[in-house]
């Protein structure tokens, strides 16, 4: 699977979450990306790569937590990203046809899909869709 933007899990201290994560103390200011099949994280700045389960997260509220602290949220994100990849593969012909009609139609179809997912997981998937299809 391809690398996709890694959403910052909900902080157990302040309850905030973000659609992207940054590599702490990275000299390149890199964003983190996730390969859900390999359960790996990498930094797009410095190129570092490690297991998602070896990750530690640092919130803007200064709370530090491990992947184990947010295991459920990370599993949900990994599952959603894998499901999204499968849906894209299963619907690649329809997506190609929609894309020929125009990028706005494709983004509308993808956003309807993301809205069908519950809560913050849907928001994270919506961000992934917009990033993957140029709607940043």
N, C-alpha and C positions, 0 to 999 in steps of 0.2 A: 504494500500500500504506500501511497505517497505521504509525505510529511504535511501536516496541517497545523494551523495555529493552535496553541495550547491555552485553553481558557483557565484562568486562575480560579481554583476551587473556593467555595464560600469559607471565609475565615471563621473559625469557631469562637473567636473573641469578639469581633466587631460585626460579624454577619455580612460583610461586603464580599462581592465577587466581581471579576472583570472578564471581559471577553478575550483578553490576551495576557500573557505572563512575560515578564522580563527576567533575564539571567542576572542575578544579583552579582554586583562587582565585576561584571563583564566589561573589559576595556573597550569593546566594540559597541556596547549598548544593545546587545542582541536580544531578540525575542525568542521565546521558547516555542518549539514545534514538537508535535506528537506523532509517532507512528503507532496507531492503535494495535495493529497486528503484532508488532514486535514488542509492544509495551515499553517503548523507548522514548526518551526525550532528547532533543538536541537544541543547541543554541545556534541561531542563524548568523550570529556575529562572530564568535570565536571558533565555532565548529565543534565544541565539546559535545559528547554524547554519553548518556548513561541510562540505566533502567529507571522507569518511572517510580518503582518502589524504593529506589535509593534517593529520591528527591526530598528536599526540605524546602518549605515555602516560607517566605517572609512577607508579611502583610505591611501595608503602609502604616498600620497602627502599631507596628513593631512586634507583633505577635509572631513567633516562630512555631511552625508545626510541620510534622512529617507527613509523608504520603499515607502512612498508616492511620494518622489522625483523620484523614478525609478519604479513606479507602472506598467507601460507598459512592461518594461523588465522582471519584476518579474512575471507578468501574462503570458508572453510568455514562460518563463522557466517552470512555473507550468503546463501550457498546454502541452508543449513538453514532460515533464516527465510523465504526465498522458497518453498522446498518446503513448509514448514508452511502458509504462506498458501494455496498451491495445493491442498493436501490439505483444508484447511478449506473452501475453495470447492467442491471436488469432492464433499465429504461433508456439505454444509450441511443437506440434508434429514435425513440420519441423525443428525447432531449435534442438530438441533432436536427430533427424536423422543426421543433420549436425554436431552436437557435437560428435556423434559416429564416424563420418568420421575424426574427429580431431579438436582440439581447433583452429588451424590456419584457417580452413575453416569457423568456426563459427565467429571468429573475422573479417575475410574478409567480410562475409555477413553483419555483424552488421556495419562495417565501411562504406560499400557501402550505407547502409541505412542512416547513419549519414551524409555522403557527399551529400545526396539528400536534406538535409535541408539547408536553406539559412544562410550564414554568421556566425556570432558568435554564434547563436543559434545552428547551426550544430556542431560547435566546442565544445560547452558545452555538447551536447548530445553525441558526440564522446567520450568525457572524461568520461561521466557517463557509457557508454558502456564498455570502457576499464577498468574502476574501477570495475564494476559489474562482469566482466568476466575475471578478473585477469591479464589484460594487462597493469597494472600500469607502 
